[in-house]
Amino acid sequence: MSDILDLGGRVALVTGAGQGVGRQIALHLAAHTAAGVVVNDYVLERAEAVATEIRGQGGKAVALQADVTDLASVKAMVAKAEQELGPIGVLVNNAGNAGATPSADARKPFWETGPEAWNSFIGVNFYGVVNCTSACIPGMIARKAPGRIITVISEASRYGDSGLEVYAGAKAGAAGFMRATARTLGRFNITANCVAIAATVTPATEARLKADPERLKKMMNNYVIRRPGQPADIANMVLFLASDASSWITGQTYGVNGGFTFGL
């Protein structure tokens, strides 16, 4: 029986894949006949660890360092990836949060800060998506084969989380960019979709959630499924959107959020 989630030998690039959600996405794609997975992270050692994990499971992977906010760095990474594995057929824009080098003021009220703090969020969550997408599109078109672009956004962009105004705006911008990209690239058989996630257990959040069980319990009261998400929850949806099972889906945003929000 054929695997409906088979990736058809496409090469996949996952940004911010050195840990957490990105790591699990890379592992999922590698397990479903990706021709190879490019594991990107700002910290090369993290990327190398995940690439080694994939190779240990029989997959093919290469670890590449790049700052997604720097277009020249992104173009160099994509060129290196294509040289080693071939043209990118699946791009997963996963790098996010406040970026690799967040401003010390990133968590202050936005009206008490300025562009340096705002760019911690806008740089990685919006320009990072634009940079990586623009660098991969020429190769996808040249392949003359189905291409997939998936961007991981946040429910903050749809719900509007207090205290995360600039982050929410950057993620909403990425979603709008994906919708427009979907319209532009459909004629090339390239789809573009978003996955909107909510509270998820990652290395960055696990210790904080465990340290304050009451806060976690109060948070989960806002979720229909009363548990935080796991990286595999998000990776499952990304895998679906990367596969041919989603070949007639583009320009959409899917909430993988435990029922934190409902969308029509």
C-alpha positions as CSV (number, residue, x, y, z in Angstrom):
1,M,0.0,0.0,0.0
2,S,1.4,3.4,-0.9
3,D,2.1,6.0,1.7
4,I,-0.3,8.9,1.2
5,L,2.2,11.2,3.0
6,D,5.1,10.2,0.8
7,L,7.2,13.2,-0.2
8,G,8.1,11.8,-3.6
9,G,11.8,12.3,-3.1
10,R,11.7,16.0,-2.6
11,V,14.5,17.8,-0.8
12,A,13.3,19.7,2.3
13,L,14.7,22.7,4.0
14,V,13.5,23.4,7.6
15,T,14.6,26.6,9.2
16,G,15.2,26.9,12.9
17,A,15.4,23.1,13.0
18,G,18.0,22.6,15.7
19,Q,15.5,22.0,18.5
20,G,11.8,21.9,19.5
21,V,9.2,22.0,16.7
22,G,11.7,22.4,13.9
23,R,13.6,19.4,15.0
24,Q,10.5,17.2,15.0
25,I,9.4,18.6,11.6
26,A,12.8,17.6,10.2
27,L,12.5,14.1,11.6
28,H,9.0,13.7,10.3
29,L,10.0,14.7,6.8
30,A,13.1,12.5,6.8
31,A,10.9,9.5,7.7
32,H,8.6,10.0,4.7
33,T,11.0,9.6,1.8
34,A,12.4,13.1,1.6
35,A,15.4,12.9,-0.8
36,G,17.3,14.8,2.0
37,V,16.6,17.3,4.7
38,V,18.5,20.5,5.1
39,V,18.6,21.2,8.9
40,N,19.1,24.9,9.4
41,D,19.8,26.7,12.6
42,Y,21.5,29.8,13.7
43,V,23.7,27.6,16.0
44,L,25.5,25.0,13.8
45,E,26.0,22.6,16.6
46,R,22.3,22.2,17.1
47,A,21.7,21.6,13.5
48,E,24.5,19.1,13.3
49,A,23.0,17.1,16.2
50,V,19.6,16.8,14.4
51,A,21.2,16.0,11.1
52,T,23.2,13.2,12.8
53,E,19.9,11.9,14.4
54,I,18.3,11.8,10.9
55,R,21.3,10.0,9.4
56,G,21.3,7.5,12.3
57,Q,17.7,6.6,11.4
58,G,18.7,5.9,7.8
59,G,17.8,9.3,6.3
60,K,19.9,11.8,4.4
61,A,20.6,15.2,6.0
62,V,22.9,18.1,5.9
63,A,23.3,20.8,8.6
64,L,23.7,24.4,7.4
65,Q,24.1,27.5,9.5
66,A,22.4,30.7,8.4
67,D,20.7,33.8,9.9
68,V,17.3,33.9,8.1
69,T,17.2,37.6,8.6
70,D,20.2,38.1,6.3
71,L,19.3,37.5,2.7
72,A,22.9,37.0,1.6
73,S,23.3,34.3,4.2
74,V,20.1,32.6,3.2
75,K,21.0,32.6,-0.5
76,A,24.4,31.1,0.3
77,M,22.7,28.4,2.4
78,V,20.2,27.5,-0.4
79,A,23.0,27.4,-3.0
80,K,25.0,25.0,-0.7
81,A,22.0,22.9,-0.1
82,E,21.2,22.5,-3.8
83,Q,24.9,21.7,-4.4
84,E,24.8,18.9,-1.8
85,L,21.3,17.5,-2.1
86,G,19.6,19.1,-5.1
87,P,16.9,21.8,-5.6
88,I,14.6,22.4,-2.6
89,G,11.2,20.9,-3.1
90,V,9.8,21.6,0.4
91,L,10.5,24.8,2.4
92,V,9.4,25.0,6.0
93,N,9.7,28.5,7.4
94,N,9.9,27.5,11.1
95,A,12.5,29.9,12.6
96,G,10.7,32.3,14.9
97,N,10.1,33.6,18.4
98,A,12.3,36.7,19.0
99,G,15.1,35.5,16.8
100,A,18.5,34.1,17.5
101,T,19.8,37.3,19.2
102,P,16.7,39.0,20.8
103,S,16.9,42.5,22.1
104,A,17.1,42.7,25.9
105,D,13.9,44.9,25.7
106,A,11.9,42.4,23.6
107,R,9.5,41.6,26.4
108,K,8.8,45.1,27.5
109,P,5.6,46.9,26.4
110,F,6.2,47.8,22.8
111,W,5.4,51.5,23.4
112,E,8.3,51.7,25.8
113,T,10.8,50.3,23.3
114,G,11.7,51.0,19.7
115,P,12.9,49.5,16.4
116,E,15.7,47.4,17.9
117,A,13.3,45.5,20.1
118,W,10.6,45.4,17.4
119,N,13.1,44.0,14.8
120,S,13.8,41.1,17.1
121,F,10.3,39.9,16.1
122,I,9.9,41.4,12.6
123,G,13.3,40.3,11.4
124,V,12.9,36.5,11.9
125,N,9.1,36.1,11.7
126,F,8.5,38.3,8.6
127,Y,11.7,39.1,6.8
128,G,13.0,35.6,7.5
129,V,10.0,34.1,5.7
130,V,10.4,36.5,2.8
131,N,14.1,35.8,2.5
132,C,13.9,32.0,2.6
133,T,10.9,31.9,0.2
134,S,12.5,34.2,-2.3
135,A,15.7,32.2,-2.3
136,C,13.9,28.9,-2.8
137,I,11.4,29.9,-5.5
138,P,13.7,29.9,-8.5
139,G,14.9,26.4,-7.9
140,M,11.3,25.2,-7.2
141,I,10.2,26.7,-10.5
142,A,13.1,25.2,-12.4
143,R,12.4,21.7,-11.1
144,K,9.1,21.7,-13.0
145,A,7.7,19.5,-10.3
146,P,5.3,20.1,-7.4
147,G,6.7,22.4,-4.7
148,R,5.6,23.0,-1.1
149,I,6.1,26.1,1.1
150,I,4.8,25.9,4.7
151,T,5.2,28.7,7.2
152,V,4.7,28.1,10.9
153,I,2.9,31.1,12.4
154,S,1.3,31.6,15.8
155,E,-2.3,31.9,17.0
156,A,-1.1,35.2,18.4
157,S,-1.5,36.5,14.8
158,R,-5.2,35.6,14.7
159,Y,-6.2,35.9,18.4
160,G,-4.1,39.0,19.2
161,D,-2.2,38.1,22.4
162,S,-1.7,41.0,24.8
163,G,2.0,41.7,25.3
164,L,2.9,40.2,22.0
165,E,1.7,43.0,19.7
166,V,4.7,43.2,17.4
167,Y,5.2,39.5,17.3
168,A,1.5,39.0,16.4
169,G,1.8,41.6,13.7
170,A,4.9,40.0,12.2
171,K,3.2,36.5,12.1
172,A,0.1,38.0,10.6
173,G,2.3,39.6,7.9
174,A,3.9,36.3,7.2
175,A,0.4,34.7,6.7
176,G,-0.6,37.5,4.3
177,F,2.6,37.0,2.4
178,M,1.9,33.3,2.1
179,R,-1.6,33.9,0.7
180,A,-0.2,36.3,-1.9
181,T,2.6,33.9,-2.7
182,A,0.1,31.1,-3.2
183,R,-1.8,33.1,-5.8
184,T,1.5,33.9,-7.6
185,L,3.0,30.4,-7.6
186,G,-0.1,28.2,-8.3
187,R,0.6,28.2,-12.0
188,F,3.9,26.5,-11.2
189,N,2.2,23.8,-9.1
190,I,3.7,25.3,-6.0
191,T,1.5,25.5,-2.9
192,A,1.9,27.9,0.0
193,N,0.2,27.4,3.4
194,C,0.5,28.3,7.1
195,V,0.3,26.3,10.3
196,A,-0.8,28.4,13.3
197,I,0.3,27.0,16.6
198,A,-0.5,27.7,20.2
199,A,1.2,26.8,23.5
200,T,3.6,24.0,22.7
201,V,6.2,22.2,24.8
202,T,9.7,23.0,23.6
203,P,13.1,23.4,25.3
204,A,12.3,27.1,25.5
205,T,8.9,26.6,27.3
206,E,9.1,23.2,29.1
207,A,11.0,24.4,32.2
208,R,8.8,27.5,32.6
209,L,5.6,25.4,32.3
210,K,6.8,22.8,34.8
211,A,8.0,25.4,37.3
212,D,4.5,26.9,37.6
213,P,1.8,24.2,37.5
214,E,-0.9,26.6,38.5
215,R,-0.1,28.9,35.7
216,L,-0.2,26.0,33.2
217,K,-3.5,24.8,34.6
218,K,-5.0,28.3,34.2
219,M,-3.6,28.5,30.7
220,M,-5.1,25.2,29.7
221,N,-8.6,26.4,30.8
222,N,-8.5,28.3,27.5
223,Y,-8.0,25.1,25.5
224,V,-10.7,22.7,24.5
225,I,-8.1,19.9,24.5
226,R,-6.6,20.6,27.9
227,R,-3.0,19.9,27.3
228,P,-0.2,21.9,25.7
229,G,0.8,20.9,22.2
230,Q,3.7,18.6,21.4
231,P,6.2,19.2,18.6
232,A,4.8,16.1,16.9
233,D,1.3,17.7,16.7
234,I,2.7,20.5,14.5
235,A,5.0,18.2,12.6
236,N,2.0,16.0,11.6
237,M,0.3,18.9,9.9
238,V,3.5,20.1,8.2
239,L,4.1,16.7,6.8
240,F,0.5,16.6,5.4
241,L,1.0,20.0,3.7
242,A,4.4,18.9,2.4
243,S,3.0,15.7,0.8
244,D,0.9,15.1,-2.3
245,A,-2.1,14.5,0.0
246,S,-2.5,18.3,0.1
247,S,-1.9,18.9,-3.6
248,W,-5.2,20.8,-4.0
249,I,-4.7,23.0,-0.9
250,T,-3.0,26.4,-1.1
251,G,-3.3,29.8,0.5
252,Q,-4.7,28.4,3.8
253,T,-3.9,28.7,7.5
254,Y,-4.5,25.6,9.6
255,G,-4.8,26.0,13.4
256,V,-3.0,23.3,15.3
257,N,-3.9,24.6,18.7
258,G,-5.9,22.3,20.9
259,G,-9.0,24.3,20.3
260,F,-7.6,27.6,21.6
261,T,-9.3,29.3,18.7
262,F,-11.9,28.1,16.2
263,G,-11.8,29.4,12.6
264,L,-14.4,29.1,9.9
